């Protein structure tokens, strides 16, 4: 997880088993007219991540990984993160389950950000569009901003949102605590590869020939330059 930023800097989680997610996402691709290849992987986590290279501004590969806590993780080959919003939003609405966007920039990134977005059903507190909660503290081009929307969860410490420094209003420690309260334990390699093997599913569209592509090392350089 640590080595594969920026892919793992901004990723998705959906509360469903990987087989249901894979079947539905494949169906969405087919209905949208995308010609894609797909396949299952039972390999060490590093080998599963490696299928995402090269990385590109507009993702062409989606990787779903089973977890030990009952959710499915989502990553893509985006060179600035996994662009989880649309896939998680669509799958949440289709499966009637909660899904998240989880964003925590690496220490080496020039512009830091901590973001949590939750998509869910109206019966679970989301609005009619499927948005449940969004909290973000981010360095937006040199200036820190803090934003929130949706109804707070009971476990949130609302007093933190009044901190003098906007960067202190939503911290990595707060993000971890909130995820734990949503049923997601500390996210580590072990939660994605029990016994050293990951159960994964990959969907791949044609590469965008007009866009640049990057190795993992080249993509990291974009974040620190």
C-alpha positions in Angstrom: 0.0 0.0 0.0 2.7 2.5 1.0 4.9 1.8 -2.1 2.0 2.1 -4.6 1.1 5.7 -4.1 -0.3 7.7 -5.9 -2.6 4.8 -6.8 -3.3 4.1 -3.1 -3.4 7.8 -2.2 -7.1 8.1 -3.3 -9.0 4.8 -3.5 -12.5 3.3 -3.0 -14.2 0.8 -0.7 -17.6 -0.8 -1.2 -19.5 -2.9 1.3 -20.0 -6.0 -0.8 -18.2 -9.2 -1.8 -15.8 -9.0 -4.7 -17.8 -11.5 -6.8 -20.9 -9.3 -6.7 -18.9 -6.2 -7.4 -17.0 -7.8 -10.3 -20.1 -9.1 -12.0 -22.0 -5.8 -11.7 -19.0 -3.7 -12.9 -18.5 -6.0 -15.9 -22.2 -5.5 -16.7 -21.8 -1.7 -16.5 -18.9 -1.8 -18.9 -20.9 -3.9 -21.4 -24.0 -1.7 -21.2 -21.8 1.4 -21.7 -20.3 -0.2 -24.9 -16.8 -0.5 -23.5 -14.7 -3.2 -25.0 -12.7 -4.6 -22.1 -10.7 -7.5 -21.0 -11.1 -9.0 -17.5 -9.6 -11.6 -15.3 -9.2 -12.9 -11.8 -5.9 -12.9 -9.9 -4.8 -14.9 -7.0 -1.3 -13.5 -6.4 0.7 -11.5 -3.9 -0.5 -8.0 -3.5 2.5 -6.4 -5.2 1.9 -8.6 -8.3 -1.8 -7.6 -8.3 -0.9 -3.9 -8.2 1.7 -4.3 -10.9 -1.0 -5.0 -13.5 -2.0 -1.3 -13.2 1.1 0.0 -14.9 1.5 2.2 -16.9 -0.4 4.9 -15.0 -2.3 7.6 -17.0 -4.3 10.8 -16.4 -7.5 9.1 -17.5 -7.6 5.5 -15.9 -8.1 2.6 -18.3 -7.7 -0.2 -15.7 -9.8 -1.0 -12.6 -8.6 -3.3 -9.9 -10.9 -4.8 -7.2 -9.4 -6.5 -4.2 -11.2 -8.6 -1.6 -10.5 -7.6 2.1 -10.5 -9.5 5.3 -13.3 -7.2 6.7 -16.0 -7.8 4.2 -15.6 -4.8 1.9 -14.1 -4.7 -1.6 -11.3 -2.2 -2.3 -11.1 -0.3 -5.6 -8.0 1.1 -7.3 -7.2 2.2 -10.8 -4.2 3.2 -12.9 -4.7 6.9 -12.5 -1.4 8.8 -12.2 -2.9 11.1 -9.6 -4.9 8.6 -7.6 -7.5 6.0 -8.4 -10.4 8.3 -9.3 -12.8 6.3 -7.1 -15.8 8.7 -7.0 -17.8 7.6 -10.1 -17.3 3.8 -9.8 -18.1 3.9 -6.1 -21.1 6.1 -6.6 -22.5 4.0 -9.4 -21.9 0.7 -7.5 -23.4 2.0 -4.3 -26.6 3.0 -6.1 -26.8 -0.3 -8.0 -26.1 -2.6 -5.0 -27.9 -0.5 -2.4 -24.8 -0.6 -0.1 -22.5 2.1 1.3 -19.3 2.9 -0.6 -16.5 5.3 0.2 -13.8 7.5 -1.3 -10.8 7.5 1.0 -8.0 10.0 0.3 -4.9 10.6 2.3 -1.9 12.0 0.5 1.6 10.6 1.2 4.1 12.6 3.3 6.1 13.3 0.1 3.3 14.9 -1.8 3.6 18.6 -2.4 0.0 19.3 -1.7 -1.5 17.4 1.2 -5.2 16.2 1.5 -7.4 14.1 3.8 -10.8 13.4 2.4 -13.7 11.0 3.2 -16.8 10.7 1.1 -19.6 8.3 1.8 -22.3 7.2 -0.7 -25.3 5.3 0.5 -29.1 4.8 0.1 -31.7 7.4 1.3 -32.8 4.7 3.8 -29.4 5.0 5.4 -29.3 8.8 5.6 -28.1 9.8 2.2 -29.9 12.4 0.1 -32.0 11.4 -2.9 -28.9 11.4 -5.2 -27.0 9.0 -2.9 -24.6 11.4 -1.1 -24.3 10.6 2.6 -21.3 12.5 4.0 -18.2 14.4 2.8 -15.4 15.8 4.9 -12.2 17.3 3.4 -9.1 19.2 4.5 -6.8 19.9 1.6 -4.0 22.1 0.4 -5.5 23.6 -2.7 -2.6 25.0 -4.7 -0.9 26.4 -1.6 -4.0 27.4 0.4 -5.7 25.1 2.9 -9.4 24.6 2.6 -11.9 22.7 4.8 -15.3 21.6 3.5 -18.0 19.3 4.8 -21.5 18.4 3.7 -24.2 15.9 4.7 -25.3 14.9 8.2 -22.5 14.2 10.7 -22.3 10.7 12.1 -22.7 10.2 15.9 -19.0 9.3 16.3 -17.7 12.5 14.7 -15.9 15.1 17.0 -17.6 18.2 15.7 -15.4 20.5 17.9 -12.4 19.5 15.7 -14.0 21.3 12.8 -13.5 24.6 14.6 -9.7 24.3 14.9 -7.8 27.5 14.0 -5.8 25.8 11.3 -7.9 24.3 8.5 -5.4 21.5 8.1 -6.1 20.4 11.7 -9.9 20.1 11.2 -9.7 16.7 9.5 -6.5 14.8 10.1 -5.2 11.3 9.1 -5.9 10.2 12.7 -9.5 11.4 12.5 -9.9 9.6 9.2 -8.7 6.3 10.7 -11.0 6.7 13.6 -14.0 7.4 11.4 -13.3 4.4 9.2 -13.1 2.2 12.2 -16.5 3.4 13.3 -17.8 2.5 9.8 -16.5 -1.0 10.2 -13.2 -0.6 8.4 -10.2 -1.5 10.5 -6.7 -0.1 10.0 -6.0 -0.5 6.3 -2.8 -2.5 5.8 -1.3 -5.0 3.3 -2.5 -7.7 5.6 -6.2 -6.8 5.1 -5.7 -7.2 1.4 -3.5 -10.3 1.3 -4.3 -12.8 4.0 -1.7 -15.6 4.0 0.3 -13.6 1.4 -2.3 -13.9 -1.4 -4.8 -11.4 -2.7 -8.1 -12.2 -4.4 -8.5 -9.6 -7.2 -10.4 -8.8 -10.3 -9.1 -6.5 -13.1 -11.0 -4.8 -15.9 -9.0 -3.1 -18.7 -10.1 -0.9 -21.5 -8.0 0.2 -24.5 -5.2 2.7 -23.6 -5.6 6.3 -24.5 -3.0 6.8 -27.2 -3.2 10.6 -27.1 -2.5 10.8 -23.3 0.9 10.4 -21.6 1.6 7.3 -19.6 3.9 6.9 -16.6 5.7 4.2 -14.7 5.0 4.2 -11.0 8.3 6.1 -10.3 7.4 8.7 -12.9 4.0 9.2 -11.5 5.5 9.8 -8.0 7.6 12.5 -9.5 4.5 14.4 -10.6 3.4 14.7 -7.0 6.6 16.1 -5.6 7.6 18.5 -8.4 
